[in-house]
Amino acid sequence: MVRKSSRRAAFGLMFALATTGAFAAEQDPADGCTRFTWDVSHELAVMKQTPQSITAGTKSNGADSPLIALGTLYELKLAPQSTVQFAVKPGKPTLDDSAQAGMVRFLAPAPGRYRVSITSGHWLDVVADRALVKSQDFQGARGCERPHKIVEYDLPEARELTLQLSGATAASVIVAITPVKASPTN
């Protein structure tokens, strides 16, 4: 009799441990967002906002590309990439026929480092004066959906720029652009 109850107790303990671990993972979906090596607390706070829905532009002259504000969350409705006339050819070629794409404009009010945070795997390009601005770095964190990816750009002067998204199949994407906050040690 003792042996049977010991087995039940052991089974009960194993079940409790297994379900507690699964429950804990379900309870904290943002846990993956702690794996970024940068301080992304500002970006995570912005990504918790309710996004404003807008349709991304598709014309190379930018006439239909909406102007978005820094520090505001947007859900961009994209178009089939084959219908988008990019301001500049994307920095990474894409072969997927079902790729979705689009463009928005934003104002960098001062020179400095800026981050583009998105919830998809789209390729990101920032365009200034009909040329690509080279990205400085990027990160993603497995298990973090909001944001899925963050790309940094050094922007040398205050100006209006274009953000191009291309090369992934998601028909909409949540995006935010934020200035990088200087750390107290800099």
PyMOL commands that set and color helices and strands:
alter all, ss='L'
color gray80, all
select helices_A, chain A and resi 2-27+29-35+41-47+81-83
alter helices_A, ss='H'
color red, helices_A
select strands_A, chain A and resi 52-55+67-68+74-77+79-80+100-108+112-118+123-128+131-133+135-140+149-155+159-168+172-179
alter strands_A, ss='S'
color yellow, strands_A
deselect
rebuild
show_as cartoon
